[in-house]
Amino acid sequence: MPWFITTTTTTTRGSAEDLDSQSSAERPSLDIRDKKTFGFYEKYYEARKAISENRGHMHADNHCYLVLEHIEEGIPPQVGHVEWFDWDVNSYQWLRLKQQPACVSIFDAWALE
């Protein structure tokens, strides 16, 4: 099954750590209109290479998060594995997060939303 690469942003500025430190009442909602699925790869290592190379300038348009999802067929589709990344403006690369950012925790299957 394919590995989908999707980027998104929040309605406010700030790092993932800043957003995650806020209470759920303080946390901004996600601007779902501002997301883009860049594509998919059949192999995990191909998807990770595309992310490390920032193919297609995936960070553009202030997209601060990237999600890599392994989505299996079905209705509803089953998300088998997920990895989250945060765009680092200092190193100009996607850095893998240890967990899903709290400000986006109510969504899944990003590539298909």
C-alpha positions as CSV (number, residue, x, y, z in Angstrom):
1,M,0.0,0.0,0.0
2,P,1.2,3.5,-0.7
3,W,2.9,6.1,1.6
4,F,1.2,9.4,1.3
5,I,3.0,12.8,1.9
6,T,0.8,15.7,3.0
7,T,1.7,19.1,4.4
8,T,-0.5,21.5,6.4
9,T,-0.3,24.6,8.6
10,T,-2.1,26.1,11.6
11,T,-4.0,29.3,11.6
12,T,-1.4,30.9,13.9
13,R,2.4,31.2,13.8
14,G,4.6,29.3,16.2
15,S,6.6,26.2,16.6
16,A,5.1,22.8,17.2
17,E,6.4,22.9,20.7
18,D,4.8,26.3,21.3
19,L,1.5,25.0,20.1
20,D,1.7,21.7,22.1
21,S,2.4,23.6,25.3
22,Q,-0.9,25.4,25.1
23,S,-4.1,24.0,26.7
24,S,-6.7,22.7,24.3
25,A,-8.8,25.9,24.9
26,E,-5.8,28.1,23.9
27,R,-4.7,25.9,21.0
28,P,-5.7,27.1,17.5
29,S,-7.8,25.0,15.2
30,L,-6.2,23.7,12.1
31,D,-6.9,25.5,8.8
32,I,-7.9,22.5,6.8
33,R,-8.2,24.6,3.7
34,D,-4.4,25.0,3.8
35,K,-3.1,21.5,3.3
36,K,-1.7,19.7,0.3
37,T,-1.1,16.1,-0.5
38,F,2.1,16.1,-2.6
39,G,1.9,12.5,-3.7
40,F,2.7,9.0,-2.7
41,Y,5.4,6.3,-3.0
42,E,5.0,2.6,-2.9
43,K,8.2,2.2,-0.8
44,Y,8.8,3.8,2.6
45,Y,12.4,4.6,1.9
46,E,11.4,6.4,-1.3
47,A,8.9,8.6,0.6
48,R,11.5,9.4,3.3
49,K,14.0,10.3,0.7
50,A,11.5,12.7,-0.9
51,I,11.0,14.3,2.5
52,S,14.7,14.7,3.2
53,E,15.2,16.2,-0.2
54,N,12.1,18.5,0.2
55,R,11.0,17.6,-3.3
56,G,8.5,20.0,-4.7
57,H,9.4,22.6,-2.0
58,M,6.9,21.0,0.4
59,H,7.6,23.7,3.0
60,A,6.2,26.5,0.8
61,D,3.1,28.5,1.7
62,N,4.0,28.4,5.4
63,H,3.3,24.7,5.7
64,C,4.9,23.9,9.0
65,Y,3.8,20.3,9.4
66,L,4.3,17.3,7.2
67,V,2.6,13.9,7.7
68,L,3.7,10.6,6.2
69,E,1.0,8.0,6.2
70,H,0.8,4.4,5.2
71,I,-2.8,4.1,4.1
72,E,-4.3,0.7,3.4
73,E,-7.4,0.1,1.3
74,G,-10.9,-0.1,2.7
75,I,-13.9,1.9,3.7
76,P,-13.0,3.7,5.8
77,P,-9.3,3.5,4.8
78,Q,-7.0,2.2,7.5
79,V,-4.0,4.2,8.4
80,G,-1.3,1.7,9.3
81,H,1.6,3.9,10.2
82,V,2.1,7.7,10.7
83,E,5.1,9.9,11.1
84,W,5.0,13.7,11.7
85,F,7.6,16.3,10.8
86,D,8.1,19.9,11.6
87,W,9.7,22.4,9.2
88,D,12.9,23.8,10.7
89,V,13.6,27.3,9.3
90,N,17.2,27.3,10.7
91,S,18.4,24.1,9.1
92,Y,16.0,24.3,6.2
93,Q,14.7,20.8,6.5
94,W,11.9,18.6,7.8
95,L,12.6,17.3,11.3
96,R,10.8,14.2,12.6
97,L,8.6,14.7,15.6
98,K,8.4,12.1,18.4
99,Q,4.6,12.3,18.4
100,Q,1.7,13.8,16.5
101,P,1.3,17.5,17.4
102,A,-1.5,18.0,19.9
103,C,-3.0,20.8,17.7
104,V,-3.8,18.3,15.0
105,S,-4.7,15.3,17.1
106,I,-8.4,15.1,16.1
107,F,-7.7,14.2,12.5
108,D,-6.4,11.1,10.7
109,A,-6.0,10.0,7.1
110,W,-4.7,13.4,6.1
111,A,-4.1,12.5,2.5
112,L,-7.8,11.6,2.0
113,E,-9.5,14.4,4.0
